[in-house]
């Protein structure tokens, strides 16, 4: 019986490392994998838009715009929107599962925000390709994310814990809603001009206002995060320097102690020799001494 119990315990311990990865982390991996077909479809949409001139537009229910590839471009568009919505759902679900099951891991801390930023950034670029948003907005989001995520990865490696601020949470909600709103409103933002359907720039500006607000909040939260990360990193740097100084001082003390021991041994030996030489009588010393010139 005891042997069986031991075997069961060994099996359970062997299974634990595999189960540590957790469902939340697998959802993060799924979100990153979903971006592969997203990029492929976005590239195809970009080629169609550039080669055949202008994105497809909807006018109420009927498809309008360039006659070539309009159905294919429409399919690409809505498949990518579906992928983005699924990735946003998995982002919410994996965080909830990790907190509920207490399976928050280093992998999740690093890659969950990175996966979120990849999905958001690709969606911004895709909407810019489709002429529903502005490319400078996407570039500003990318610069902010590179700065914050770079500092976050370094802080996680150094075990520096920074609590999330409410600016970041509000920003995430606003940006996600804004992107979905632009995605669904975009195809209906075309206007007819001399028999051709073109983007209505004023409508696009109105629809992008929530995204611009999200960008402002994103930079505010980013500056707060960076200041906290830099403070934490500088503190950790000072701690590392102090520890290095302590190590060097202890090493130098050990060297001094060893040198002192060696010197004391030499002194003891010389003292003993001096004592021995004092104990020898002068006559014996003279006998033992050898003259410089032999007669």
Secondary structure by P-SEA (a helix, b strand, c coil): caaaaaaaaaaaaaacccccccaaaaaaaaaaaaaaaaaaaaaaaaaaaaaaccccccccccccccccaaaaaaaaaaaaaaaaaaaaaaaaaaaaaaaaaccccccccccaaaaaaaaaaaaaaaaaaaccccaaaaaaaaaaaaaaaaaaaaaaaacbbbbbcaaaaaaaaaaaaaaaaaaaaccccccccccbbbbcaaaaaaaaaaaaaaaaaaaaaaaaaaaaaaaaaaaaaaaaaaaaaaaaaaaaaaaaaaaaaaaaaaaaaaaaaaaaaaaccaaaaaaaccccccc
